[in-house]
Amino acid sequence: MEFSTPAKEEIAKLYKGRHHVELSVGILKDGIKTTYHFGPDGKLTEGEDLVYPVGSICKPFTASLLAKYLSEGKLDLKTPINKYLPGLPERYYPNLEKLATHNSGFKTQPYNLITMIPFFVKMNQDGGLFHTNPFRGKLDKDGMMKIIRDTVLKDKDYPFVYSNIGMSILGYITGQVSGEGFWDSMERYIREDLKLEHTFLGNVSMTGYDRKENPCECWKWEKEDVIAPAGALNSTVGDLLEFAKKNMDGSLPYLSVCHEVHGLCEKNADSGLAWRLEKDMPVSWHTGAAGAFNAFLGMNRETKNAVSVAVNYGLVNAEQIGFAILKNDL
């Protein structure tokens, strides 16, 4: 495939000043899936499919499991979370829909000033955020319940605030409904429903790089990490395309609810269930960042075409590469 000039320009930006790039791109066009790889020399090859940490692309997977349980009548979008989490004080709580759209009122991260200080000390000792997973071992069930108790919310419309803790509460509830816990229920869902062979929660070995070209290991996760539903996923660009395909081809009909407008988002987008829905084009998309890795998944719901991007550098333009391909090549 010959990429468009805008896509080539975005890829060139990625390579500027970087000497260890491993960039994978997946294209689903007219029902045909093709994966590409650009190595450190920038040379394009076809077919190589590496496993990357894809960070917050885990969130649409969590919402997909939610959608399955909605279709089975095990969960209800409009039901407040205290109905699924016994022992909370009697007061207002957001419902599942507000968690899935980041309109719940919960903060972005599960930290306050006191808990952030030791984390940042440890993070600096380990070499910075690229090297240290800020969520590993920091929050278990008791810690999550404490955050819910301490966060007193009002019955009102909250603005969009991207919330890792909100999505994690949602994932925890899906795990309670399954009876297996989030980790095991998601692993089963990936294998049996999505039928993805190279997608899993937890740890993977790959070398990433920070801004100073220092090598970084992948973030580590533990099964007990409550924040796992927000970002513990690993996958290939090929598997991400298969996930996108299942979101568009009707083979799992309940996934369509994820791409309906459920809440407020940013100026140019609405919120689906975890997905961002562009207002000026029929595109659902999400990004993922995990330390020294970055990923993007986007799909055009009308043309049924999709693109996935993954790269072994943090804070880079995977989203821009993805949209350049969506708008000019698909």
C-alpha positions, 0 to 999 in steps of 0.5 A: 500500500502506498500511504498518502502524503499526509500519512507519510508526513505524520510518520516522518514527524514520528521519526524525527530525532528518534533512532529506535522506532518500532511502528506498526500500522494495521489497515482494514479496507474493503474487508481486507486486513493488512498489517505493516511495520516500520523499523528503526531505519524507517523501511516499510515491511508487510506482515510483522505484527508485534505485541505492544502495551496499548494502555487505555484502548483497554477501556473500549474492551471494558465497555464491550464486556459491559455491553454484553452484560447489558444485552443479557440483562445482568447490568443496567446503564441507568442503575447507580453503582451503589446497587452493585456495590453494597455497603456504601452510605446512602446518598446519590451515586452516578450510574454505569452510563456516566462511568462509561462516558466519563461524565460521573464526576470522579477525578481523572486519577485515584490519587490525592495530595497525600498519596501522590507524594510517595508515588512521585518520590518512588517514580523519580527514583525509578527514572520517571513515568516512562519507567514506572506504572503509577497504578501498579499495586496502588489500589485494591478493592478497599482503596477503591471503595474508600475513594467512592465513599470519600467522593461525595457527588451531586445529582447533576450533569458533570462535564467530561473528565477522563477518569481512570478511576471511573472506568475501573469502578465500571470494570470492577462491577462487571467482574462482580457480575461475572463472578470471576472478577474483572481480570478472569472475565475479561480474559475469557471474553477476549478468548471466547467472544472476541476470539483474539489470539494475541490480546491479553491483560498483564505483562509483555516484554518489549523495549520502549524509549523515553524522550531522551532515547533511554530504553524503558521496560513495559509497565508491569501489572498485577491481577489485583490492580483495580485500575487494570480495566482502564489500561492493562491491555496488550495487543497487536495492530492485527488483533485491534483490527479484528476488534474493530471489525467485530464492532462494525460487522454485526457479529456481536450485535450488542456492541452497537450500543457502544457507538451510540451517543451516551454523554458529553465529551469534548467540543468536536466529539460525543461520548459513546460507551468508552469510545469517542465519537467524532461529530463531523464524521462517522468515526469511533476512536480511542488512544492508549498510552502506557509509559514508553508506548502509544497506540490508536484505534479508529474505525469509520462506521459507514465504510467499515474501514479501520486503522490501528497504530502502535509505537514504542515511544511515549507521548508521540503522534499515534493519534495524528498518524491514525487520523491521517490514514482514516481521512486520506487512505480509507 
